[in-house]
Amino acid sequence: MADSDNKLGRRPFLELALTVFGGLAAGTIAYPIIRFLIPPKGKGPGNSTIDVAADEGIAPNSGIIFPIGNRPGILIRTPEGELRAFTAICTHLDCTVQYRSDFEHIWCACHNGHYDLRGRNIAGPPPRPLKEYEVNVLNGRIFVTVTA
């Protein structure tokens, strides 16, 4: 009689197994969703100066994407020849923006967001302007200073 009291019957065993496996399945599904919605705080580059390109490598009315740690930045030479740099992350849904020489401004292809050459949002859904960085030319090289 003592042996039968310690045995786990089929029904309670199946209920326990289904509860455990169901919890594991729910956790497996929920974990990536939570990591996507609440990403970990990444260490950015802090205050740093990045050697982006040769001065003669950027023609007027053009732009290039360059890395800032693991995020993109955009360097633009305006049609007038002035250099400007911004974060290349759209303020709407974090898509990468690009310079459109035909528009003569910055454009986000994801949802047709437009920014002027000062980084201000001028059309589309972006709610805020792009963060601007300091640009300097030294010995024929373009340097962008990124501040945290």
For each residue, the residues with C-beta under 8 A, 3 or more apart:
1: 4 5
2: 5 6
3: 6 7
4: 1 7
5: 1 2
6: 2 3
7: 3 4
8: 12 13 16
9: 12 13
10: 13 14
11: 14 15
12: 8 9 15 16
13: 8 9 10 16 17
14: 10 11 17 18
15: 11 12 18 19
16: 8 12 13 19 20
17: 13 14 20 21
18: 14 15 21 22
19: 15 16 22 23
20: 16 17 23 24
21: 17 18 24 25
22: 18 19 25 26
23: 19 20 26 27
24: 20 21 27 28
25: 21 22 28 29
26: 22 23 29 30
27: 23 24 30 31
28: 24 25 31
29: 25 26 32 33
30: 26 27 33 34
31: 27 28 34 35
32: 29 35 36
33: 29 30 36 37
34: 30 31 37 38
35: 31 32 38 39 40
36: 32 33 39
37: 33 34
38: 34 35
39: 35 36 42
40: 35
41:
42: 39 69 70
43: 46 69
44: 68 69 71 146 148
45: 48 50 68 69 146 148
46: 43 148
47: 145 146 147 148
48: 45 145 146
49: 143 144 145 146
50: 45 66 67 68 73 143 144 145 146
51: 141 142 143
52: 64 66 73 75 85 141 142 143 144
53: 57 58 64 66 75 141 142
54: 57 58 140 141 142
55: 58 137 140 141 142
56: 140
57: 53 54
58: 53 54 55 62 63 64 75 77 83 142
59: 62 77
60: 77 78 79 80 81
61: 77 78 79 101 104
62: 58 59 76 77 99 101
63: 58 74 75 76 77 98 99 106
64: 52 53 58 74 75
65: 72 73 74 88 96 98
66: 50 52 53 72 73 74 75 144
67: 50 70 71 72 73
68: 44 45 50 71 72 73 87 144 146
69: 42 43 44 45
70: 42 67
71: 44 67 68 87 88 89
72: 65 66 67 68 87 88 89 96
73: 50 52 65 66 67 68 85 86 87 88 133 144 146
74: 63 64 65 66 85 86 87 88 97 98 99 106
75: 52 53 58 63 64 66 83 84 85 135 142 144
76: 62 63 83 84 85 86 99 106 117
77: 58 59 60 61 62 63 81 82 83
78: 60 61 81 82 83 84 104 117
79: 60 61 104
80: 60
81: 60 77 78
82: 77 78
83: 58 75 76 77 78 135 137 142
84: 75 76 78 117 118 119 132 135
85: 52 73 74 75 76 132 133 134 135 144
86: 73 74 76 97 106 115 119 130 131 132 133
87: 68 71 72 73 74 130 131 133
88: 65 71 72 73 74 96 97 98 130
89: 71 72 94 95 96 97 130
90: 93 94 95 96 97 108 110 111 113 126 130
91: 121 126 127 128 129 130
92: 95 108 110 111 113 124 125 126 127
93: 90 110 111
94: 89 90
95: 89 90 92 108 109 110 111
96: 65 72 88 89 90 108
97: 74 86 88 89 90 106 107 108 113 115 130
98: 63 65 74 88 106 107 108 109
99: 62 63 74 76 105 106 107
100: 103 104 105 106 107
101: 61 62 104
102:
103: 100 107 114
104: 61 78 79 100 101 117
105: 99 100 114 115 116 117 122
106: 63 74 76 86 97 98 99 100 114 115 116 117 119 130
107: 97 98 99 100 103 112 113 114 115
108: 90 92 95 96 97 98 111 112 113 114 115 124 126
109: 95 98 112
110: 90 92 93 95 113
111: 90 92 93 95 108 124 125
112: 107 108 109 123 124
113: 90 92 97 107 108 110 121 123 124 125 126
114: 103 105 106 107 108 121 122 123 124 126
115: 86 97 105 106 107 108 119 120 121 122 126 129 130
116: 105 106 119 120 122
117: 76 78 84 104 105 106
118: 84 129 132
119: 84 86 106 115 116 129 130 131 132
120: 115 116 129
121: 91 113 114 115 124 126 127 128 129 130
122: 105 114 115 116
123: 112 113 114
124: 92 108 111 112 113 114 121
125: 92 111 113
126: 90 91 92 108 113 114 115 121
127: 91 92 121
128: 91 121
129: 91 115 118 119 120 121 132
130: 86 87 88 89 90 91 97 106 115 119 121
131: 86 87 119
132: 84 85 86 118 119 129
133: 73 85 86 87 144 145 146 147
134: 85 144 145 147
135: 75 83 84 85 142 143 144 145
136: 142 143 145
137: 55 83 140 141 142 143
138: 141 143
139:
140: 54 55 56 137
141: 51 52 53 54 55 137 138
142: 51 52 53 54 55 58 75 83 135 136 137
143: 49 50 51 52 135 136 137 138
144: 49 50 52 66 68 73 75 85 133 134 135
145: 47 48 49 50 133 134 135 136
146: 44 45 47 48 49 50 68 73 133
147: 47 133 134
148: 44 45 46 47
